Amino acid sequence: MTPIEISAAVVVLALAVSVGLVTHELAHAAVLRAAGVPHDVHWFPGREGSVFRAGLRGKWAAVEPRPVGETPAWTLRLSATMPLVMLAPLALVPAGLVGDPFATEGVARFAVLGWMACALPSPQDFSVLWYADEALPSTGGEGDAETTP
């Protein structure tokens, strides 16, 4: 790869990760909204200084569910795993419906790689997946859902 191609790959990877991070959080919020679970979406949480500086730190968005007594735990669990849906377009590759992005030269593979990285559940997502019952007030939990699903 030439220096220009490497620079382009870095820019494309950074953009894909940026868009992927926001999409990851919006996937959580989509499930919570569809299930009627109250939640807040925080843009650049814990921001100190400019948006640009906060963006460089990597925390672009966070979803905070506010479950009520009748909220079923499965909605929090589904919300925690929903970013995996971001991998759905890649399931079409073996069927031959879309081209394999890794079989080509160019920066497209870096965009796909960044997108795939954002589709993985975070440690906080796994925490919500395994301990969703403890976040619900109806199950004797404290009802503190501070973790981001």
N, CA, C and O atoms as a GROMACS GRO file, in nm:
protein
  596
    1MET      N    1   0.084  -0.118   0.000
    1MET     CA    2   0.000   0.000   0.000
    1MET      C    3   0.088   0.124   0.000
    1MET      O    4   0.192   0.129   0.065
    2THR      N    5   0.045   0.221  -0.073
    2THR     CA    6   0.117   0.348  -0.078
    2THR      C    7   0.080   0.432   0.044
    2THR      O    8  -0.020   0.404   0.110
    3PRO      N    9   0.158   0.534   0.074
    3PRO     CA   10   0.123   0.621   0.187
    3PRO      C   11  -0.015   0.685   0.173
    3PRO      O   12  -0.085   0.704   0.273
    4ILE      N   13  -0.055   0.718   0.052
    4ILE     CA   14  -0.188   0.777   0.033
    4ILE      C   15  -0.297   0.674   0.061
    4ILE      O   16  -0.399   0.707   0.121
    5GLU      N   17  -0.275   0.550   0.018
    5GLU     CA   18  -0.374   0.445   0.046
    5GLU      C   19  -0.383   0.417   0.196
    5GLU      O   20  -0.492   0.393   0.248
    6ILE      N   21  -0.269   0.419   0.263
    6ILE     CA   22  -0.270   0.398   0.408
    6ILE      C   23  -0.345   0.512   0.478
    6ILE      O   24  -0.424   0.488   0.569
    7SER      N   25  -0.320   0.634   0.436
    7SER     CA   26  -0.391   0.749   0.493
    7SER      C   27  -0.541   0.738   0.469
    7SER      O   28  -0.621   0.765   0.559
    8ALA      N   29  -0.579   0.700   0.348
    8ALA     CA   30  -0.721   0.683   0.317
    8ALA      C   31  -0.782   0.573   0.401
    8ALA      O   32  -0.896   0.585   0.447
    9ALA      N   33  -0.708   0.463   0.421
    9ALA     CA   34  -0.759   0.353   0.503
    9ALA      C   35  -0.782   0.397   0.647
    9ALA      O   36  -0.881   0.359   0.708
   10VAL      N   37  -0.690   0.476   0.700
   10VAL     CA   38  -0.704   0.526   0.838
   10VAL      C   39  -0.826   0.616   0.850
   10VAL      O   40  -0.902   0.604   0.947
   11VAL      N   41  -0.846   0.704   0.755
   11VAL     CA   42  -0.961   0.794   0.758
   11VAL      C   43  -1.091   0.715   0.746
   11VAL      O   44  -1.186   0.740   0.821
   12VAL      N   45  -1.096   0.620   0.654
   12VAL     CA   46  -1.217   0.540   0.635
   12VAL      C   47  -1.245   0.456   0.760
   12VAL      O   48  -1.360   0.445   0.802
   13LEU      N   49  -1.142   0.398   0.818
   13LEU     CA   50  -1.160   0.319   0.940
   13LEU      C   51  -1.213   0.406   1.054
   13LEU      O   52  -1.304   0.365   1.126
   14ALA      N   53  -1.157   0.525   1.070
   14ALA     CA   54  -1.204   0.617   1.176
   14ALA      C   55  -1.349   0.658   1.154
   14ALA      O   56  -1.427   0.664   1.249
   15LEU      N   57  -1.385   0.687   1.031
   15LEU     CA   58  -1.524   0.725   1.002
   15LEU      C   59  -1.619   0.608   1.026
   15LEU      O   60  -1.728   0.627   1.080
   16ALA      N   61  -1.579   0.488   0.985
   16ALA     CA   62  -1.664   0.371   1.005
   16ALA      C   63  -1.685   0.343   1.153
   16ALA      O   64  -1.796   0.309   1.195
   17VAL      N   65  -1.580   0.357   1.232
   17VAL     CA   66  -1.594   0.336   1.376
   17VAL      C   67  -1.681   0.444   1.438
   17VAL      O   68  -1.762   0.415   1.526
   18SER      N   69  -1.666   0.566   1.394
   18SER     CA   70  -1.748   0.676   1.447
   18SER      C   71  -1.896   0.652   1.420
   18SER      O   72  -1.979   0.662   1.511
   19VAL      N   73  -1.929   0.621   1.297
   19VAL     CA   74  -2.069   0.594   1.262
   19VAL      C   75  -2.116   0.467   1.331
   19VAL      O   76  -2.231   0.459   1.376
   20GLY      N   77  -2.029   0.368   1.340
   20GLY     CA   78  -2.066   0.242   1.405
   20GLY      C   79  -2.095   0.257   1.552
   20GLY      O   80  -2.186   0.192   1.604
   21LEU      N   81  -2.018   0.341   1.622
   21LEU     CA   82  -2.044   0.363   1.764
   21LEU      C   83  -2.181   0.424   1.789
   21LEU      O   84  -2.254   0.382   1.880
   22VAL      N   85  -2.216   0.521   1.709
   22VAL     CA   86  -2.348   0.584   1.723
   22VAL      C   87  -2.457   0.485   1.686
   22VAL      O   88  -2.560   0.478   1.754
   23THR      N   89  -2.437   0.409   1.580
   23THR     CA   90  -2.536   0.308   1.539
   23THR      C   91  -2.553   0.202   1.646
   23THR      O   92  -2.665   0.156   1.671
   24HIS      N   93  -2.444   0.163   1.710
   24HIS     CA   94  -2.447   0.065   1.819
   24HIS      C   95  -2.542   0.113   1.930
   24HIS      O   96  -2.628   0.038   1.976
   25GLU      N   97  -2.525   0.236   1.972
   25GLU     CA   98  -2.610   0.290   2.079
   25GLU      C   99  -2.755   0.308   2.033
   25GLU      O  100  -2.848   0.284   2.109
   26LEU      N  101  -2.773   0.351   1.910
   26LEU     CA  102  -2.910   0.368   1.859
   26LEU      C  103  -2.980   0.234   1.844
   26LEU      O  104  -3.103   0.228   1.851
   27ALA      N  105  -2.905   0.126   1.822
   27ALA     CA  106  -2.966  -0.008   1.818
   27ALA      C  107  -3.023  -0.044   1.955
   27ALA      O  108  -3.132  -0.102   1.964
   28HIS      N  109  -2.949  -0.010   2.060
   28HIS     CA  110  -3.002  -0.030   2.196
   28HIS      C  111  -3.132   0.049   2.214
   28HIS      O  112  -3.233  -0.004   2.260
   29ALA      N  113  -3.127   0.175   2.177
   29ALA     CA  114  -3.241   0.264   2.197
   29ALA      C  115  -3.362   0.220   2.116
   29ALA      O  116  -3.475   0.237   2.161
   30ALA      N  117  -3.341   0.165   1.997
   30ALA     CA  118  -3.452   0.122   1.912
   30ALA      C  119  -3.533   0.012   1.980
   30ALA      O  120  -3.656   0.013   1.975
   31VAL      N  121  -3.466  -0.083   2.042
   31VAL     CA  122  -3.537  -0.191   2.112
   31VAL      C  123  -3.612  -0.136   2.232
   31VAL      O  124  -3.728  -0.171   2.255
   32LEU      N  125  -3.546  -0.052   2.309
   32LEU     CA  126  -3.612   0.005   2.427
   32LEU      C  127  -3.734   0.087   2.387
   32LEU      O  128  -3.838   0.080   2.452
   33ARG      N  129  -3.721   0.162   2.281
   33ARG     CA  130  -3.834   0.244   2.234
   33ARG      C  131  -3.949   0.156   2.185
   33ARG      O  132  -4.065   0.181   2.218
   34ALA      N  133  -3.917   0.053   2.108
   34ALA     CA  134  -4.020  -0.038   2.056
   34ALA      C  135  -4.092  -0.112   2.169
   34ALA      O  136  -4.211  -0.142   2.159
   35ALA      N  137  -4.019  -0.141   2.276
   35ALA     CA  138  -4.079  -0.212   2.390
   35ALA      C  139  -4.146  -0.117   2.488
   35ALA      O  140  -4.208  -0.163   2.584
   36GLY      N  141  -4.134   0.012   2.467
   36GLY     CA  142  -4.197   0.108   2.556
   36GLY      C  143  -4.123   0.129   2.687
   36GLY      O  144  -4.182   0.175   2.785
   37VAL      N  145  -3.994   0.096   2.689
   37VAL     CA  146  -3.914   0.116   2.810
   37VAL      C  147  -3.859   0.258   2.809
   37VAL      O  148  -3.793   0.298   2.714
   38PRO      N  149  -3.885   0.335   2.914
   38PRO     CA  150  -3.830   0.470   2.919
   38PRO      C  151  -3.677   0.465   2.918
   38PRO      O  152  -3.616   0.380   2.983
   39HIS      N  153  -3.617   0.555   2.844
   39HIS     CA  154  -3.472   0.559   2.835
   39HIS      C  155  -3.426   0.698   2.794
   39HIS      O  156  -3.504   0.778   2.742
   40ASP      N  157  -3.301   0.725   2.819
   40ASP     CA  158  -3.240   0.851   2.779
   40ASP      C  159  -3.121   0.819   2.688
   40ASP      O  160  -3.046   0.725   2.713
   41VAL      N  161  -3.106   0.898   2.584
   41VAL     CA  162  -2.987   0.890   2.500
   41VAL      C  163  -2.902   1.013   2.531
   41VAL      O  164  -2.947   1.126   2.516
   42HIS      N  165  -2.781   0.988   2.575
   42HIS     CA  166  -2.689   1.097   2.609
   42HIS      C  167  -2.584   1.108   2.500
   42HIS      O  168  -2.517   1.010   2.467
   43TRP      N  169  -2.570   1.227   2.443
   43TRP     CA  170  -2.470   1.251   2.340
   43TRP      C  171  -2.345   1.306   2.406
   43TRP      O  172  -2.352   1.403   2.481
   44PHE      N  173  -2.232   1.246   2.380
   44PHE     CA  174  -2.102   1.282   2.437
   44PHE      C  175  -2.112   1.288   2.590
   44PHE      O  176  -2.089   1.393   2.649
   45PRO      N  177  -2.146   1.175   2.654
   45PRO     CA  178  -2.160   1.174   2.800
   45PRO      C  179  -2.027   1.203   2.869
   45PRO      O  180  -1.920   1.163   2.822
   46GLY      N  181  -2.036   1.272   2.978
   46GLY     CA  182  -1.917   1.308   3.054
   46GLY      C  183  -1.826   1.404   2.981
   46GLY      O  184  -1.705   1.406   3.003
   47ARG      N  185  -1.886   1.483   2.894
   47ARG     CA  186  -1.806   1.574   2.811
   47ARG      C  187  -1.741   1.681   2.896
   47ARG      O  188  -1.806   1.748   2.977
   48GLU      N  189  -1.614   1.695   2.876
   48GLU     CA  190  -1.538   1.804   2.938
   48GLU      C  191  -1.470   1.878   2.825
   48GLU      O  192  -1.381   1.823   2.760
   49GLY      N  193  -1.509   1.998   2.800
   49GLY     CA  194  -1.450   2.073   2.691
   49GLY      C  195  -1.534   2.063   2.565
   49GLY      O  196  -1.657   2.056   2.571
   50SER      N  197  -1.467   2.062   2.453
   50SER     CA  198  -1.536   2.066   2.324
   50SER      C  199  -1.589   1.929   2.282
   50SER      O  200  -1.547   1.826   2.335
   51VAL      N  201  -1.680   1.931   2.187
   51VAL     CA  202  -1.735   1.808   2.131
   51VAL      C  203  -1.624   1.731   2.060
   51VAL      O  204  -1.619   1.608   2.067
   52PHE      N  205  -1.536   1.802   1.992
   52PHE     CA  206  -1.425   1.737   1.922
   52PHE      C  207  -1.338   1.658   2.018
   52PHE      O  208  -1.298   1.545   1.989
   53ARG      N  209  -1.308   1.718   2.131
   53ARG     CA  210  -1.225   1.651   2.231
   53ARG      C  211  -1.298   1.530   2.290
   53ARG      O  212  -1.237   1.426   2.312
   54ALA      N  213  -1.426   1.545   2.314
   54ALA     CA  214  -1.505   1.433   2.366
   54ALA      C  215  -1.511   1.322   2.262
   54ALA      O  216  -1.506   1.204   2.298
   55GLY      N  217  -1.522   1.358   2.135
   55GLY     CA  218  -1.525   1.258   2.029
   55GLY      C  219  -1.396   1.181   2.019
   55GLY      O  220  -1.397   1.062   1.988
   56LEU      N  221  -1.286   1.246   2.045
   56LEU     CA  222  -1.156   1.178   2.042
   56LEU      C  223  -1.143   1.078   2.156
   56LEU      O  224  -1.072   0.978   2.143
   57ARG      N  225  -1.211   1.104   2.266
   57ARG     CA  226  -1.209   1.010   2.379
   57ARG      C  227  -1.287   0.884   2.347
   57ARG      O  228  -1.267   0.782   2.412
   58GLY      N  229  -1.377   0.890   2.250
   58GLY     CA  230  -1.445   0.769   2.205
   58GLY      C  231  -1.585   0.748   2.256
   58GLY      O  232  -1.654   0.660   2.206
   59LYS      N  233  -1.629   0.823   2.352
   59LYS     CA  234  -1.765   0.804   2.404
   59LYS      C  235  -1.857   0.904   2.333
   59LYS      O  236  -1.868   1.019   2.375
   60TRP      N  237  -1.922   0.859   2.227
   60TRP     CA  238  -2.005   0.948   2.146
   60TRP      C  239  -2.149   0.950   2.192
   60TRP      O  240  -2.216   1.053   2.184
   61ALA      N  241  -2.197   0.838   2.240
   61ALA     CA  242  -2.337   0.830   2.283
   61ALA      C  243  -2.348   0.720   2.387
   61ALA      O  244  -2.266   0.628   2.392
   62ALA      N  245  -2.450   0.731   2.470
   62ALA     CA  246  -2.480   0.628   2.569
   62ALA      C  247  -2.630   0.625   2.590
   62ALA      O  248  -2.698   0.728   2.588
   63VAL      N  249  -2.682   0.505   2.608
   63VAL     CA  250  -2.824   0.487   2.633
   63VAL      C  251  -2.840   0.442   2.777
   63VAL      O  252  -2.775   0.348   2.821
   64GLU      N  253  -2.928   0.509   2.848
   64GLU     CA  254  -2.954   0.475   2.988
   64GLU      C  255  -3.101   0.437   3.002
   64GLU      O  256  -3.189   0.523   2.997
   65PRO      N  257  -3.128   0.307   3.019
   65PRO     CA  258  -3.268   0.267   3.038
   65PRO      C  259  -3.315   0.308   3.178
   65PRO      O  260  -3.238   0.310   3.273
   66ARG      N  261  -3.443   0.339   3.186
   66ARG     CA  262  -3.506   0.370   3.315
   66ARG      C  263  -3.624   0.275   3.332
   66ARG      O  264  -3.739   0.316   3.321
   67PRO      N  265  -3.594   0.147   3.360
   67PRO     CA  266  -3.702   0.049   3.367
   67PRO      C  267  -3.799   0.078   3.482
   67PRO      O  268  -3.760   0.127   3.588
   68VAL      N  269  -3.924   0.048   3.457
   68VAL     CA  270  -4.028   0.062   3.558
   68VAL      C  271  -4.063  -0.078   3.607
   68VAL      O  272  -4.013  -0.177   3.554
   69GLY      N  273  -4.148  -0.086   3.706
   69GLY     CA  274  -4.181  -0.213   3.769
   69GLY      C  275  -4.226  -0.323   3.675
   69GLY      O  276  -4.192  -0.439   3.696
   70GLU      N  277  -4.303  -0.290   3.573
   70GLU     CA  278  -4.356  -0.394   3.485
   70GLU      C  279  -4.266  -0.423   3.364
   70GLU      O  280  -4.308  -0.496   3.274
   71THR      N  281  -4.148  -0.370   3.360
   71THR     CA  282  -4.057  -0.394   3.248
   71THR      C  283  -4.002  -0.536   3.256
   71THR      O  284  -3.941  -0.573   3.357
   72PRO      N  285  -4.024  -0.617   3.152
   72PRO     CA  286  -3.967  -0.752   3.154
   72PRO      C  287  -3.816  -0.749   3.129
   72PRO      O  288  -3.767  -0.665   3.054
   73ALA      N  289  -3.744  -0.840   3.193
   73ALA     CA  290  -3.598  -0.844   3.179
   73ALA      C  291  -3.556  -0.876   3.037
   73ALA      O  292  -3.448  -0.834   2.994
   74TRP      N  293  -3.639  -0.948   2.963
   74TRP     CA  294  -3.599  -0.985   2.827
   74TRP      C  295  -3.582  -0.863   2.737
   74TRP      O  296  -3.505  -0.867   2.642
   75THR      N  297  -3.654  -0.754   2.767
   75THR     CA  298  -3.638  -0.635   2.683
   75THR      C  299  -3.499  -0.573   2.702
   75THR      O  300  -3.437  -0.526   2.606
   76LEU      N  301  -3.451  -0.574   2.826
   76LEU     CA  302  -3.316  -0.524   2.850
   76LEU      C  303  -3.212  -0.617   2.788
   76LEU      O  304  -3.112  -0.570   2.732
   77ARG      N  305  -3.236  -0.747   2.796
   77ARG     CA  306  -3.142  -0.843   2.737
   77ARG      C  307  -3.139  -0.831   2.585
   77ARG      O  308  -3.032  -0.835   2.524
   78LEU      N  309  -3.256  -0.816   2.524
   78LEU     CA  310  -3.261  -0.800   2.379
   78LEU      C  311  -3.193  -0.670   2.337
   78LEU      O  312  -3.121  -0.666   2.238
   79SER      N  313  -3.215  -0.566   2.413
   79SER     CA  314  -3.151  -0.438   2.384
   79SER      C  315  -2.999  -0.450   2.393
   79SER      O  316  -2.927  -0.389   2.314
   80ALA      N  317  -2.951  -0.527   2.489
   80ALA     CA  318  -2.806  -0.542   2.507
   80ALA      C  319  -2.740  -0.614   2.391
   80ALA      O  320  -2.625  -0.588   2.359
   81THR      N  321  -2.813  -0.704   2.327
   81THR     CA  322  -2.755  -0.782   2.216
   81THR      C  323  -2.791  -0.727   2.079
   81THR      O  324  -2.742  -0.779   1.978
   82MET      N  325  -2.874  -0.627   2.072
   82MET     CA  326  -2.921  -0.576   1.943
   82MET      C  327  -2.810  -0.527   1.849
   82MET      O  328  -2.828  -0.540   1.728
   83PRO      N  329  -2.700  -0.472   1.896
   83PRO     CA  330  -2.596  -0.430   1.800
   83PRO      C  331  -2.545  -0.542   1.711
   83PRO      O  332  -2.487  -0.515   1.606
   84LEU      N  333  -2.564  -0.667   1.750
   84LEU     CA  334  -2.523  -0.778   1.663
   84LEU      C  335  -2.596  -0.775   1.529
   84LEU      O  336  -2.548  -0.832   1.432
   85VAL      N  337  -2.711  -0.708   1.524
   85VAL     CA  338  -2.786  -0.696   1.398
   85VAL      C  339  -2.704  -0.619   1.295
   85VAL      O  340  -2.728  -0.631   1.175
   86MET      N  341  -2.609  -0.540   1.341
   86MET     CA  342  -2.526  -0.465   1.248
   86MET      C  343  -2.445  -0.558   1.157
   86MET      O  344  -2.395  -0.515   1.053
   87LEU      N  345  -2.431  -0.685   1.195
   87LEU     CA  346  -2.359  -0.782   1.114
   87LEU      C  347  -2.446  -0.848   1.008
   87LEU      O  348  -2.396  -0.924   0.925
   88ALA      N  349  -2.575  -0.821   1.010
   88ALA     CA  350  -2.669  -0.887   0.918
   88ALA      C  351  -2.631  -0.873   0.770
   88ALA      O  352  -2.642  -0.971   0.697
   89PRO      N  353  -2.587  -0.757   0.724
   89PRO     CA  354  -2.550  -0.750   0.582
   89PRO      C  355  -2.439  -0.848   0.542
   89PRO      O  356  -2.434  -0.893   0.428
   90LEU      N  357  -2.351  -0.880   0.636
   90LEU     CA  358  -2.244  -0.974   0.604
   90LEU      C  359  -2.295  -1.117   0.591
   90LEU      O  360  -2.228  -1.202   0.532
   91ALA      N  361  -2.413  -1.145   0.645
   91ALA     CA  362  -2.472  -1.278   0.629
   91ALA      C  363  -2.514  -1.303   0.485
   91ALA      O  364  -2.535  -1.417   0.445
   92LEU      N  365  -2.527  -1.197   0.407
   92LEU     CA  366  -2.565  -1.211   0.267
   92LEU      C  367  -2.447  -1.247   0.177
   92LEU      O  368  -2.467  -1.284   0.062
   93VAL      N  369  -2.325  -1.238   0.229
   93VAL     CA  370  -2.206  -1.269   0.149
   93VAL      C  371  -2.202  -1.417   0.110
   93VAL      O  372  -2.183  -1.446  -0.008
   94PRO      N  373  -2.220  -1.512   0.203
   94PRO     CA  374  -2.216  -1.653   0.162
   94PRO      C  375  -2.327  -1.690   0.063
   94PRO      O  376  -2.310  -1.781  -0.018
   95ALA      N  377  -2.438  -1.621   0.071
   95ALA     CA  378  -2.548  -1.649  -0.022
   95ALA      C  379  -2.520  -1.591  -0.161
   95ALA      O  380  -2.593  -1.620  -0.256
   96GLY      N  381  -2.417  -1.510  -0.172
   96GLY     CA  382  -2.382  -1.452  -0.300
   96GLY      C  383  -2.466  -1.332  -0.338
   96GLY      O  384  -2.460  -1.286  -0.452
   97LEU      N  385  -2.543  -1.279  -0.244
   97LEU     CA  386  -2.629  -1.165  -0.273
   97LEU      C  387  -2.552  -1.033  -0.272
   97LEU      O  388  -2.592  -0.937  -0.338
   98VAL      N  389  -2.443  -1.029  -0.198
   98VAL     CA  390  -2.355  -0.913  -0.200
   98VAL      C  391  -2.211  -0.962  -0.213
   98VAL      O  392  -2.180  -1.076  -0.177
   99GLY      N  393  -2.126  -0.877  -0.263
   99GLY     CA  394  -1.986  -0.914  -0.280
   99GLY      C  395  -1.912  -0.919  -0.147
   99GLY      O  396  -1.949  -0.852  -0.051
  100ASP      N  397  -1.808  -0.999  -0.145
  100ASP     CA  398  -1.725  -1.011  -0.025
  100ASP      C  399  -1.634  -0.889  -0.016
  100ASP      O  400  -1.548  -0.870  -0.102
  101PRO      N  401  -1.652  -0.805   0.086
  101PRO     CA  402  -1.570  -0.684   0.095
  101PRO      C  403  -1.423  -0.713   0.122
  101PRO      O  404  -1.337  -0.629   0.096
  102PHE      N  405  -1.392  -0.831   0.174
  102PHE     CA  406  -1.253  -0.865   0.204
  102PHE      C  407  -1.181  -0.927   0.085
  102PHE      O  408  -1.060  -0.948   0.089
  103ALA      N  409  -1.255  -0.958  -0.021
  103ALA     CA  410  -1.195  -1.016  -0.141
  103ALA      C  411  -1.147  -0.909  -0.238
  103ALA      O  412  -1.089  -0.941  -0.341
  104THR      N  413  -1.171  -0.784  -0.206
  104THR     CA  414  -1.134  -0.675  -0.296
  104THR      C  415  -1.017  -0.596  -0.240
  104THR      O  416  -0.986  -0.603  -0.121
  105GLU      N  417  -0.954  -0.524  -0.326
  105GLU     CA  418  -0.851  -0.429  -0.283
  105GLU      C  419  -0.920  -0.297  -0.253
  105GLU      O  420  -1.032  -0.273  -0.298
  106GLY      N  421  -0.854  -0.213  -0.178
  106GLY     CA  422  -0.912  -0.082  -0.152
  106GLY      C  423  -0.952  -0.065  -0.008
  106GLY      O  424  -0.926  -0.150   0.077
  107VAL      N  425  -1.017   0.047   0.018
  107VAL     CA  426  -1.048   0.085   0.156
  107VAL      C  427  -1.182   0.031   0.205
  107VAL      O  428  -1.214   0.047   0.323
  108ALA      N  429  -1.260  -0.031   0.120
  108ALA     CA  430  -1.390  -0.083   0.163
  108ALA      C  431  -1.375  -0.185   0.275
  108ALA      O  432  -1.457  -0.190   0.366
  109ARG      N  433  -1.272  -0.264   0.269
  109ARG     CA  434  -1.253  -0.367   0.374
  109ARG      C  435  -1.224  -0.303   0.510
  109ARG      O  436  -1.260  -0.359   0.613
  110PHE      N  437  -1.161  -0.186   0.510
  110PHE     CA  438  -1.136  -0.116   0.636
  110PHE      C  439  -1.266  -0.058   0.694
  110PHE      O  440  -1.285  -0.056   0.815
  111ALA      N  441  -1.352  -0.013   0.607
  111ALA     CA  442  -1.483   0.036   0.652
  111ALA      C  443  -1.564  -0.077   0.713
  111ALA      O  444  -1.626  -0.060   0.818
  112VAL      N  445  -1.562  -0.193   0.648
  112VAL     CA  446  -1.636  -0.308   0.700
  112VAL      C  447  -1.576  -0.355   0.831
  112VAL      O  448  -1.648  -0.392   0.923
  113LEU      N  449  -1.445  -0.355   0.841
  113LEU     CA  450  -1.378  -0.397   0.964
  113LEU      C  451  -1.416  -0.306   1.081
  113LEU      O  452  -1.444  -0.354   1.191
  114GLY      N  453  -1.416  -0.175   1.058
  114GLY     CA  454  -1.456  -0.081   1.163
  114GLY      C  455  -1.601  -0.099   1.204
  114GLY      O  456  -1.634  -0.093   1.323
  115TRP      N  457  -1.688  -0.122   1.105
  115TRP     CA  458  -1.830  -0.144   1.132
  115TRP      C  459  -1.849  -0.272   1.214
  115TRP      O  460  -1.926  -0.274   1.309
  116MET      N  461  -1.778  -0.380   1.175
  116MET     CA  462  -1.790  -0.507   1.246
  116MET      C  463  -1.743  -0.494   1.391
  116MET      O  464  -1.802  -0.554   1.481
  117ALA      N  465  -1.639  -0.416   1.414
  117ALA     CA  466  -1.590  -0.398   1.550
  117ALA      C  467  -1.695  -0.332   1.639
  117ALA      O  468  -1.706  -0.364   1.757
  118CYS      N  469  -1.772  -0.242   1.582
  118CYS     CA  470  -1.876  -0.173   1.659
  118CYS      C  471  -1.998  -0.260   1.683
  118CYS      O  472  -2.080  -0.229   1.770
  119ALA      N  473  -2.012  -0.367   1.607
  119ALA     CA  474  -2.127  -0.455   1.624
  119ALA      C  475  -2.111  -0.549   1.743
  119ALA      O  476  -2.209  -0.608   1.788
  120LEU      N  477  -1.991  -0.562   1.793
  120LEU     CA  478  -1.968  -0.651   1.906
  120LEU      C  479  -2.024  -0.589   2.034
  120LEU      O  480  -2.007  -0.470   2.057
  121PRO      N  481  -2.091  -0.670   2.116
  121PRO     CA  482  -2.140  -0.617   2.244
  121PRO      C  483  -2.023  -0.578   2.334
  121PRO      O  484  -1.920  -0.645   2.337
  122SER      N  485  -2.041  -0.470   2.406
  122SER     CA  486  -1.938  -0.422   2.498
  122SER      C  487  -1.947  -0.499   2.630
  122SER      O  488  -2.045  -0.570   2.652
  123PRO      N  489  -1.847  -0.487   2.716
  123PRO     CA  490  -1.858  -0.550   2.848
  123PRO      C  491  -1.982  -0.503   2.925
  123PRO      O  492  -2.042  -0.581   2.998
  124GLN      N  493  -2.020  -0.376   2.909
  124GLN     CA  494  -2.143  -0.328   2.973
  124GLN      C  495  -2.265  -0.400   2.917
  124GLN      O  496  -2.358  -0.431   2.990
  125ASP      N  497  -2.263  -0.426   2.787
  125ASP     CA  498  -2.375  -0.498   2.725
  125ASP      C  499  -2.387  -0.638   2.783
  125ASP      O  500  -2.498  -0.684   2.812
  126PHE      N  501  -2.274  -0.706   2.801
  126PHE     CA  502  -2.278  -0.840   2.859
  126PHE      C  503  -2.325  -0.835   3.004
  126PHE      O  504  -2.394  -0.926   3.050
  127SER      N  505  -2.288  -0.730   3.076
  127SER     CA  506  -2.335  -0.714   3.213
  127SER      C  507  -2.487  -0.704   3.218
  127SER      O  508  -2.552  -0.768   3.301
  128VAL      N  509  -2.543  -0.624   3.128
  128VAL     CA  510  -2.689  -0.610   3.122
  128VAL      C  511  -2.752  -0.742   3.080
  128VAL      O  512  -2.857  -0.780   3.131
  129LEU      N  513  -2.688  -0.812   2.987
  129LEU     CA  514  -2.741  -0.939   2.940
  129LEU      C  515  -2.754  -1.040   3.054
  129LEU      O  516  -2.857  -1.105   3.068
  130TRP      N  517  -2.650  -1.053   3.135
  130TRP     CA  518  -2.650  -1.154   3.240
  130TRP      C  519  -2.719  -1.108   3.369
  130TRP      O  520  -2.769  -1.192   3.444
  131TYR      N  521  -2.724  -0.979   3.394
  131TYR     CA  522  -2.778  -0.930   3.521
  131TYR      C  523  -2.894  -0.833   3.504
  131TYR      O  524  -2.910  -0.742   3.585
  132ALA      N  525  -2.972  -0.851   3.401
  132ALA     CA  526  -3.085  -0.760   3.375
  132ALA      C  527  -3.185  -0.761   3.489
  132ALA      O  528  -3.246  -0.658   3.519
  133ASP      N  529  -3.204  -0.875   3.552
  133ASP     CA  530  -3.301  -0.884   3.662
  133ASP      C  531  -3.266  -0.791   3.778
  133ASP      O  532  -3.355  -0.738   3.844
  134GLU      N  533  -3.138  -0.771   3.802
  134GLU     CA  534  -3.096  -0.687   3.914
  134GLU      C  535  -3.122  -0.539   3.888
  134GLU      O  536  -3.124  -0.459   3.981
  135ALA      N  537  -3.141  -0.502   3.763
  135ALA     CA  538  -3.167  -0.362   3.729
  135ALA      C  539  -3.315  -0.327   3.738
  135ALA      O  540  -3.353  -0.211   3.728
  136LEU      N  541  -3.397  -0.429   3.756
  136LEU     CA  542  -3.542  -0.407   3.757
  136LEU      C  543  -3.594  -0.394   3.899
  136LEU      O  544  -3.564  -0.478   3.984
  137PRO      N  545  -3.671  -0.290   3.926
  137PRO     CA  546  -3.725  -0.272   4.061
  137PRO      C  547  -3.823  -0.382   4.100
  137PRO      O  548  -3.838  -0.411   4.219
  138SER      N  549  -3.891  -0.443   4.003
  138SER     CA  550  -3.994  -0.543   4.034
  138SER      C  551  -3.936  -0.674   4.083
  138SER      O  552  -4.008  -0.754   4.142
  139THR      N  553  -3.807  -0.700   4.061
  139THR     CA  554  -3.747  -0.826   4.101
  139THR      C  555  -3.662  -0.813   4.226
  139THR      O  556  -3.584  -0.902   4.259
  140GLY      N  557  -3.677  -0.704   4.294
  140GLY     CA  558  -3.602  -0.684   4.416
  140GLY      C  559  -3.468  -0.616   4.393
  140GLY      O  560  -3.393  -0.592   4.488
  141GLY      N  561  -3.438  -0.586   4.268
  141GLY     CA  562  -3.316  -0.512   4.238
  141GLY      C  563  -3.332  -0.368   4.280
  141GLY      O  564  -3.440  -0.325   4.319
  142GLU      N  565  -3.226  -0.296   4.273
  142GLU     CA  566  -3.230  -0.156   4.313
  142GLU      C  567  -3.294  -0.068   4.208
  142GLU      O  568  -3.328   0.047   4.234
  143GLY      N  569  -3.311  -0.124   4.088
  143GLY     CA  570  -3.369  -0.044   3.982
  143GLY      C  571  -3.271   0.056   3.924
  143GLY      O  572  -3.310   0.149   3.853
  144ASP      N  573  -3.145   0.036   3.954
  144ASP     CA  574  -3.042   0.128   3.906
  144ASP      C  575  -2.983   0.071   3.778
  144ASP      O  576  -2.897  -0.017   3.781
  145ALA      N  577  -3.028   0.122   3.666
  145ALA     CA  578  -2.981   0.074   3.536
  145ALA      C  579  -2.880   0.172   3.479
  145ALA      O  580  -2.895   0.217   3.365
  146GLU      N  581  -2.780   0.204   3.557
  146GLU     CA  582  -2.681   0.302   3.512
  146GLU      C  583  -2.594   0.249   3.400
  146GLU      O  584  -2.537   0.327   3.324
  147THR      N  585  -2.583   0.116   3.390
  147THR     CA  586  -2.499   0.062   3.283
  147THR      C  587  -2.568   0.081   3.150
  147THR      O  588  -2.691   0.077   3.141
  148THR      N  589  -2.489   0.100   3.048
  148THR     CA  590  -2.542   0.119   2.914
  148THR      C  591  -2.570  -0.017   2.853
  148THR      O  592  -2.478  -0.099   2.846
  149PRO      N  593  -2.693  -0.044   2.809
  149PRO     CA  594  -2.716  -0.174   2.749
  149PRO      C  595  -2.648  -0.183   2.616
  149PRO      O  596  -2.657  -0.286   2.549
   0.00000   0.00000   0.00000
